[in-house]
Amino acid sequence: MRVVCCWPKPKRTVREICEELILSQENLKEVCDVLHEELNKGLGKDTNPEATIKCFPTYVRELPNGKEKGRFLALDLGGTNFRVLLIQLGEKCSMDSRIYAVPQPIMVGPGDGLFDHIAECLASFIKERELGDELLPLGFTFSFPCKQEGLTKARLARWTKGFKCAGVEGRDVVELLKAAIARRGDVKIKICAILNDTTGTLMSCAWKNHNCRIGLIVGTGTNACYMEKLEKVELWDGDLDEPHQVIINTEWGAFGDNGCLDFIRTEYDNNIDCESINPGRQLYEKMISGMYMGEIARQVIIRLVAEGLLFDGKSSEILEEKGSFFTKYISEIESDKPGDYNNCRVILEELGLNSATDTDCANVRHVCECVSRRAAYLAAAGVAVLLNRIGEESVTVAVDGSVYRFHPHFHNLMTEQISHLIKPGMKFGLMLSEDGSGRGAALVAAVASRNSR
């Protein structure tokens, strides 16, 4: 009789468990190749209907020349807050704004309720500033996937970012806003343009930096737009006059929804997707953006605790709650100097983990670094593809969003990786865009007003 010895499996280390979050150069080059193909599908007339990256033409064809002047209103809806702005462009620029909340019941209620809320905020803002007699041009930043059919016509393709208002998908959101304003009958507004926050980000940056060609958001969600030659946009149904270019809103958050990114997705990504309000959608976004990064880190930490590699195998009630590890924690933990765990300890104590050792803190930091580096590298791969498509010698990339803005290393991680993935000899710079969804909206309205004269 043969005796079989069943030795216990050696315990895997923290680094081994985190390894699946680490992307190789080969992985990233494959991501670039696949994204390039998916963008071509989005721009193609025959392939667009089945494409996951929709590549919507924005009908914005001219960039600011820096000489725009006048007073403009801007509306900005792209998350749980909503802004109304009054912007003065010219030799002296000024901005007056107010933030209004979008309550959770409105985010998931009927569509008319949302647009009535926006109209009420707008009317309140105008009355407070005694602007009632002035017909001001307005730029409307609506940061959700839309199929634009003109500069002032855009149909919502689908809700994202936790919104699920009934009766809006497939409808023109400018008409819905106009109807809500008309129902009130107490303000006069000329809507000159509807745009996405990525387009606003590009326009705001291009006002000062005339070689800006890409707008990128890495915040609650992620998206990018870029200036494309009309000859490459089979979807284009406008005139063919100069300039022979148009800003394309890629809606790249949906990259991977057809399974083309499965080769880098992990069990944590699958869990987050299954538990989200939009399973199977926005898979690239779910690996990069602020809405999900903290939860990815929490799931890895829970796994490490379960395997006895963190906190002596003891979790806490708070840590076990979905969404309890905020994305801002990643930025704060990585802001600690190497070997210093002050922020990390404060955060762990907030989570009910009061006895963390230095080794625990170092391991939690490692998890955060793996999650944020993967996000930065994936965003960098996307930007590199756009830079290679544009093909100009020197291009500025306008960037905004809370993750890019507040994570201490995101800019450097992106810059380092883009340099590896672009064609030799190309130069680029990442520039923090100042208030793209506000000033950018005003600039789109200003350029539209200039061209309509």
C-alpha positions as CSV (number, residue, x, y, z in Angstrom):
1,M,0.0,0.0,0.0
2,R,1.4,3.4,-1.1
3,V,1.2,6.2,1.5
4,V,0.5,9.6,0.0
5,C,1.7,12.6,2.1
6,C,-0.5,15.6,2.0
7,W,1.7,18.5,2.9
8,P,-0.1,21.8,3.5
9,K,0.2,24.2,0.6
10,P,2.7,26.9,1.3
11,K,1.0,30.2,2.2
12,R,1.1,32.7,-0.7
13,T,2.6,36.0,0.0
14,V,0.9,39.4,-0.3
15,R,3.0,40.2,-3.3
16,E,2.1,36.9,-5.0
17,I,-1.7,37.6,-4.5
18,C,-1.3,41.2,-5.8
19,E,0.6,40.0,-8.9
20,E,-2.4,39.7,-11.1
21,L,-3.0,43.5,-10.7
22,I,0.5,44.2,-12.3
23,L,0.5,44.8,-16.0
24,S,3.5,43.9,-18.1
25,Q,4.7,46.0,-21.1
26,E,3.4,43.2,-23.3
27,N,0.0,43.5,-21.7
28,L,-0.1,47.2,-22.2
29,K,1.0,47.0,-25.8
30,E,-1.8,44.5,-26.4
31,V,-4.2,46.9,-24.7
32,C,-3.0,49.6,-27.1
33,D,-3.4,47.4,-30.2
34,V,-6.9,46.3,-29.2
35,L,-8.0,49.9,-28.3
36,H,-6.8,51.1,-31.7
37,E,-9.0,48.5,-33.5
38,E,-12.0,49.3,-31.3
39,L,-11.7,53.0,-32.1
40,N,-11.6,52.2,-35.8
41,K,-14.8,50.2,-35.3
42,G,-16.4,53.1,-33.5
43,L,-15.6,55.5,-36.3
44,G,-16.7,53.2,-39.1
45,K,-20.2,53.6,-40.6
46,D,-20.8,49.8,-40.9
47,T,-19.0,48.8,-37.7
48,N,-20.3,51.5,-35.4
49,P,-23.7,49.9,-34.5
50,E,-21.9,46.9,-33.0
51,A,-18.9,48.8,-31.6
52,T,-18.5,49.2,-27.8
53,I,-16.5,52.4,-28.1
54,K,-19.1,54.7,-29.8
55,C,-16.8,57.5,-30.9
56,F,-19.5,60.2,-31.1
57,P,-18.6,63.3,-33.3
58,T,-19.2,66.3,-31.0
59,Y,-19.7,68.8,-33.9
60,V,-17.1,71.0,-32.2
61,R,-14.6,71.6,-35.0
62,E,-12.7,74.8,-34.0
63,L,-10.6,75.3,-30.9
64,P,-10.5,78.7,-29.1
65,N,-8.1,81.3,-30.5
66,G,-7.6,83.0,-27.1
67,K,-9.6,86.1,-28.3
68,E,-13.0,85.1,-27.2
69,K,-14.9,87.7,-25.1
70,G,-18.3,88.3,-23.5
71,R,-20.5,86.9,-20.8
72,F,-21.7,83.3,-20.9
73,L,-23.6,80.9,-18.7
74,A,-22.6,77.3,-18.2
75,L,-24.4,74.4,-16.7
76,D,-22.5,71.4,-15.5
77,L,-24.1,68.1,-14.8
78,G,-21.8,65.1,-14.4
79,G,-22.1,63.6,-11.0
80,T,-23.8,64.0,-7.6
81,N,-23.4,67.8,-7.7
82,F,-24.6,70.2,-10.4
83,R,-23.1,73.7,-11.1
84,V,-24.4,76.9,-12.6
85,L,-21.7,79.4,-13.7
86,L,-21.5,82.9,-15.0
87,I,-18.2,83.4,-16.9
88,Q,-16.7,86.6,-18.3
89,L,-14.2,86.0,-21.1
90,G,-11.8,88.7,-22.4
91,E,-8.9,90.7,-21.1
92,K,-10.2,90.3,-17.6
93,C,-11.7,86.9,-17.0
94,S,-13.9,86.1,-14.0
95,M,-16.2,83.3,-12.9
96,D,-19.1,83.3,-10.5
97,S,-20.5,79.8,-9.7
98,R,-22.8,78.0,-7.3
99,I,-23.0,74.3,-6.6
100,Y,-26.3,72.5,-6.1
101,A,-26.8,69.0,-4.9
102,V,-28.6,66.3,-7.0
103,P,-30.4,64.3,-4.4
104,Q,-30.4,60.5,-4.7
105,P,-34.1,60.3,-5.3
106,I,-33.8,62.7,-8.3
107,M,-30.8,60.6,-9.7
108,V,-33.0,57.5,-10.0
109,G,-36.4,59.1,-10.4
110,P,-38.3,60.3,-13.5
111,G,-36.4,62.3,-16.1
112,D,-38.7,65.3,-15.9
113,G,-37.9,65.6,-12.2
114,L,-34.2,65.8,-13.0
115,F,-34.6,68.5,-15.6
116,D,-37.1,70.5,-13.5
117,H,-34.5,70.5,-10.7
118,I,-31.8,71.8,-13.1
119,A,-34.2,74.5,-14.4
120,E,-35.0,75.5,-10.9
121,C,-31.3,75.9,-10.0
122,L,-30.7,77.9,-13.1
123,A,-33.6,80.2,-12.5
124,S,-32.5,80.7,-8.9
125,F,-29.0,81.6,-10.0
126,I,-30.2,84.1,-12.7
127,K,-32.5,85.8,-10.3
128,E,-29.9,86.1,-7.5
129,R,-27.6,87.9,-10.0
130,E,-30.4,90.0,-11.5
131,L,-29.6,88.7,-15.0
132,G,-33.3,88.3,-16.0
133,D,-33.4,90.9,-18.8
134,E,-30.1,89.6,-20.5
135,L,-30.3,86.8,-23.1
136,L,-27.0,85.1,-22.4
137,P,-25.5,82.3,-24.5
138,L,-25.2,79.0,-22.5
139,G,-23.0,76.0,-22.8
140,F,-24.4,72.8,-21.2
141,T,-21.9,70.3,-20.0
142,F,-23.7,66.9,-19.8
143,S,-21.2,64.3,-18.9
144,F,-22.9,61.1,-19.9
145,P,-22.7,59.1,-23.2
146,C,-24.6,60.9,-25.8
147,K,-25.1,60.6,-29.6
148,Q,-24.7,64.1,-30.8
149,E,-26.7,65.1,-33.9
150,G,-25.6,68.7,-33.9
151,L,-24.0,71.3,-31.6
152,T,-27.3,71.7,-29.7
153,K,-28.8,68.3,-30.2
154,A,-27.7,65.2,-28.2
155,R,-29.5,62.0,-27.4
156,L,-28.6,60.2,-24.2
157,A,-27.2,56.8,-25.1
158,R,-27.2,55.4,-21.5
159,W,-26.9,56.6,-18.0
160,T,-23.7,56.0,-16.0
161,K,-22.2,57.2,-12.6
162,G,-25.2,56.0,-10.6
163,F,-27.9,57.9,-12.5
164,K,-30.9,56.0,-13.8
165,C,-33.6,58.6,-14.5
166,A,-36.5,57.0,-16.4
167,G,-37.6,58.3,-19.8
168,V,-34.4,60.0,-20.8
169,E,-32.3,57.4,-22.7
170,G,-32.7,57.9,-26.4
171,R,-34.1,61.4,-26.1
172,D,-32.6,64.8,-26.8
173,V,-31.4,66.2,-23.5
174,V,-31.3,69.8,-24.9
175,E,-35.0,69.6,-25.7
176,L,-35.7,68.1,-22.2
177,L,-33.9,71.1,-20.6
178,K,-35.7,73.6,-22.9
179,A,-39.0,72.0,-22.0
180,A,-38.2,72.3,-18.2
181,I,-37.2,76.0,-18.6
182,A,-40.4,76.6,-20.6
183,R,-42.6,75.0,-17.9
184,R,-41.2,77.6,-15.5
185,G,-41.5,80.5,-17.9
186,D,-39.4,82.8,-15.8
187,V,-36.0,82.9,-17.5
188,K,-34.6,83.6,-21.0
189,I,-31.7,81.4,-22.1
190,K,-30.1,80.7,-25.5
191,I,-28.5,77.2,-25.4
192,C,-25.6,77.4,-27.9
193,A,-23.9,74.1,-27.3
194,I,-24.1,70.8,-25.4
195,L,-20.9,69.1,-24.7
196,N,-19.2,66.4,-22.6
197,D,-16.8,67.3,-19.8
198,T,-13.9,65.8,-21.8
199,T,-14.6,68.3,-24.7
200,G,-14.8,71.1,-22.1
201,T,-11.5,70.0,-20.6
202,L,-9.8,70.1,-24.1
203,M,-11.3,73.5,-24.9
204,S,-10.4,75.1,-21.6
205,C,-6.8,74.0,-22.0
206,A,-6.6,74.9,-25.7
207,W,-7.6,78.5,-24.9
208,K,-4.1,78.9,-23.4
209,N,-2.2,76.1,-25.1
210,H,-2.9,76.0,-28.8
211,N,-1.3,72.5,-29.4
212,C,-3.8,70.8,-27.1
213,R,-5.6,68.0,-29.0
214,I,-6.8,65.6,-26.3
215,G,-9.1,65.9,-23.3
216,L,-8.9,63.3,-20.6
217,I,-11.0,62.8,-17.5
218,V,-9.9,60.4,-14.7
219,G,-12.3,61.1,-11.8
220,T,-15.6,59.4,-10.8
221,G,-15.6,58.0,-14.3
222,T,-13.1,58.1,-17.2
223,N,-13.4,59.3,-20.8
224,A,-11.3,60.9,-23.5
225,C,-11.9,63.0,-26.6
226,Y,-9.5,64.0,-29.3
227,M,-9.3,66.0,-32.5
228,E,-9.7,63.6,-35.5
229,K,-9.4,64.3,-39.2
230,L,-12.8,64.2,-41.0
231,E,-11.5,61.7,-43.6
232,K,-11.2,59.1,-40.8
233,V,-14.7,59.7,-39.4
234,E,-17.1,57.7,-41.6
235,L,-19.9,58.6,-39.2
236,W,-19.6,62.3,-40.1
237,D,-22.8,63.7,-41.6
238,G,-22.0,67.4,-41.5
239,D,-20.5,69.7,-44.1
240,L,-17.0,69.2,-45.4
241,D,-15.9,72.8,-45.2
242,E,-12.8,73.9,-43.4
243,P,-11.6,73.0,-40.9
244,H,-11.5,69.3,-41.9
245,Q,-11.5,68.1,-38.3
246,V,-13.9,67.4,-35.5
247,I,-13.5,66.5,-31.8
248,I,-14.5,62.9,-31.2
249,N,-16.0,61.9,-27.8
250,T,-14.7,58.4,-27.6
251,E,-16.8,57.2,-24.6
252,W,-13.9,54.8,-23.9
253,G,-15.2,53.8,-20.5
254,A,-17.1,51.0,-22.4
255,F,-13.8,49.6,-23.8
256,G,-13.8,45.9,-23.0
257,D,-17.6,45.4,-22.8
258,N,-17.3,42.9,-25.7
259,G,-14.7,40.8,-23.9
260,C,-11.6,42.2,-25.6
261,L,-10.0,43.1,-22.2
262,D,-10.7,39.7,-20.5
263,F,-7.0,38.9,-20.7
264,I,-6.2,41.4,-18.0
265,R,-9.4,41.4,-15.9
266,T,-9.2,39.8,-12.4
267,E,-11.7,38.2,-10.0
268,Y,-11.9,41.6,-8.2
269,D,-13.0,43.3,-11.5
270,N,-15.6,40.5,-12.0
271,N,-16.9,40.9,-8.5
272,I,-17.2,44.7,-8.8
273,D,-18.9,44.4,-12.2
274,C,-21.4,41.9,-10.9
275,E,-22.3,44.0,-7.9
276,S,-22.6,47.3,-9.9
277,I,-25.8,48.9,-11.2
278,N,-24.7,48.3,-14.8
279,P,-23.2,44.7,-15.0
280,G,-21.2,44.1,-18.2
281,R,-20.9,47.8,-19.0
282,Q,-18.1,50.3,-18.6
283,L,-15.5,47.6,-17.9
284,Y,-12.4,49.8,-18.7
285,E,-13.8,52.5,-16.5
286,K,-14.3,50.0,-13.7
287,M,-10.5,49.3,-13.7
288,I,-9.5,53.0,-13.7
289,S,-11.9,55.4,-12.2
290,G,-12.5,56.8,-8.7
291,M,-15.9,55.2,-8.4
292,Y,-14.3,51.7,-8.3
293,M,-10.6,52.0,-7.3
294,G,-11.3,52.0,-3.5
295,E,-13.6,49.0,-3.8
296,I,-11.0,47.0,-5.8
297,A,-8.4,47.7,-3.0
298,R,-11.0,46.7,-0.3
299,Q,-11.7,43.4,-2.0
300,V,-7.9,42.6,-2.2
301,I,-7.5,43.5,1.5
302,I,-10.5,41.3,2.4
303,R,-8.8,38.4,0.5
304,L,-5.5,39.0,2.3
305,V,-7.3,39.0,5.7
306,A,-9.1,35.8,4.8
307,E,-5.7,34.2,4.0
308,G,-4.3,35.3,7.3
309,L,-1.8,37.7,5.7
310,L,-3.2,41.0,7.2
311,F,-4.3,42.0,10.7
312,D,-3.7,38.5,12.1
313,G,-6.6,37.3,10.0
314,K,-9.1,39.5,11.8
315,S,-11.3,41.9,9.8
316,S,-13.8,44.5,11.1
317,E,-17.5,45.1,10.5
318,I,-16.7,48.4,8.7
319,L,-14.1,46.9,6.4
320,E,-16.6,44.1,5.5
321,E,-19.1,46.7,4.2
322,K,-19.1,47.3,0.4
323,G,-17.8,50.7,-0.5
324,S,-16.2,51.4,3.0
325,F,-12.7,51.8,1.6
326,F,-12.9,55.1,-0.3
327,T,-10.8,55.9,-3.3
328,K,-9.5,59.0,-1.5
329,Y,-7.9,56.6,1.1
330,I,-5.6,55.3,-1.7
331,S,-4.3,58.8,-2.4
332,E,-3.9,59.5,1.3
333,I,-2.1,56.3,2.0
334,E,0.3,56.8,-0.9
335,S,0.9,60.4,0.2
336,D,2.8,59.0,3.3
337,K,6.6,59.0,2.9
338,P,8.2,55.6,2.5
339,G,8.3,53.9,5.9
340,D,5.9,56.5,7.4
341,Y,2.4,55.2,8.0
342,N,0.6,58.1,9.7
343,N,-2.2,58.4,7.1
344,C,-2.5,54.7,6.8
345,R,-3.0,54.2,10.6
346,V,-5.6,56.9,10.8
347,I,-7.6,55.3,7.9
348,L,-7.3,51.8,9.4
349,E,-8.5,53.1,12.7
350,E,-11.5,54.7,10.9
351,L,-12.2,51.2,9.5
352,G,-12.1,49.7,13.0
353,L,-8.7,48.2,12.7
354,N,-6.8,49.6,15.7
355,S,-3.9,47.1,16.1
356,A,-2.2,47.3,12.7
357,T,1.5,46.6,12.6
358,D,4.0,48.4,10.4
359,T,4.0,45.3,8.2
360,D,0.2,45.5,7.9
361,C,0.5,49.1,6.9
362,A,3.2,48.4,4.4
363,N,1.1,45.6,2.8
364,V,-2.0,47.8,2.7
365,R,0.1,50.5,0.9
366,H,1.3,47.8,-1.5
367,V,-2.3,46.9,-2.4
368,C,-3.1,50.6,-3.0
369,E,0.0,51.0,-5.2
370,C,-0.9,48.0,-7.3
371,V,-4.5,49.3,-7.8
372,S,-3.5,52.9,-8.6
373,R,-0.5,51.9,-10.8
374,R,-2.7,49.6,-12.9
375,A,-5.3,52.4,-13.3
376,A,-2.6,55.0,-14.3
377,Y,-1.0,52.6,-16.8
378,L,-4.3,51.7,-18.4
379,A,-5.2,55.4,-18.7
380,A,-1.7,56.0,-20.2
381,A,-2.2,53.2,-22.8
382,G,-5.4,55.0,-23.9
383,V,-3.7,58.3,-24.2
384,A,-0.7,56.8,-26.1
385,V,-3.2,55.3,-28.7
386,L,-4.7,58.8,-29.2
387,L,-1.3,60.5,-29.5
388,N,-0.2,57.9,-32.1
389,R,-3.4,58.4,-34.1
390,I,-3.0,62.2,-34.1
391,G,0.6,61.8,-35.2
392,E,1.7,65.4,-34.6
393,E,5.2,66.1,-33.4
394,S,4.1,67.8,-30.1
395,V,0.7,67.5,-28.4
396,T,-0.6,68.7,-25.1
397,V,-3.1,66.5,-23.3
398,A,-5.6,68.3,-21.1
399,V,-6.4,66.3,-18.0
400,D,-9.0,66.7,-15.2
401,G,-10.7,64.6,-12.6
402,S,-10.3,63.9,-8.9
403,V,-8.1,60.8,-9.3
404,Y,-5.6,62.6,-11.6
405,R,-5.8,65.8,-9.5
406,F,-5.4,64.3,-6.0
407,H,-3.4,61.1,-6.3
408,P,0.2,62.0,-5.5
409,H,1.8,59.8,-8.3
410,F,-0.8,59.5,-11.0
411,H,0.7,62.2,-13.3
412,N,4.2,60.7,-13.1
413,L,3.0,57.1,-13.5
414,M,1.0,58.1,-16.6
415,T,3.9,60.2,-18.1
416,E,6.4,57.4,-17.6
417,Q,4.2,54.8,-19.3
418,I,3.0,57.0,-22.2
419,S,6.7,57.6,-23.0
420,H,7.1,53.8,-23.5
421,L,4.1,53.4,-25.7
422,I,4.2,56.3,-28.2
423,K,6.0,56.4,-31.5
424,P,9.7,57.5,-31.3
425,G,10.3,61.2,-31.6
426,M,6.9,62.4,-30.4
427,K,6.6,64.9,-27.6
428,F,3.7,65.3,-25.3
429,G,2.7,67.0,-22.0
430,L,0.0,66.4,-19.5
431,M,-1.6,69.7,-18.5
432,L,-4.1,70.0,-15.6
433,S,-7.1,71.7,-17.2
434,E,-8.7,74.4,-15.1
435,D,-12.5,73.9,-14.9
436,G,-13.1,72.3,-18.2
437,S,-16.8,71.6,-17.5
438,G,-17.3,75.2,-16.6
439,R,-15.0,77.5,-18.5
440,G,-14.8,74.9,-21.3
441,A,-18.6,75.0,-21.7
442,A,-18.4,78.8,-21.9
443,L,-15.7,78.6,-24.5
444,V,-17.6,76.1,-26.7
445,A,-20.6,78.6,-26.5
446,A,-18.2,81.5,-27.3
447,V,-16.8,79.8,-30.4
448,A,-20.3,78.8,-31.5
449,S,-21.5,82.4,-31.0
450,R,-18.5,83.7,-32.9
451,N,-19.2,81.4,-35.9
452,S,-22.9,82.2,-36.0
453,R,-22.3,85.9,-36.4
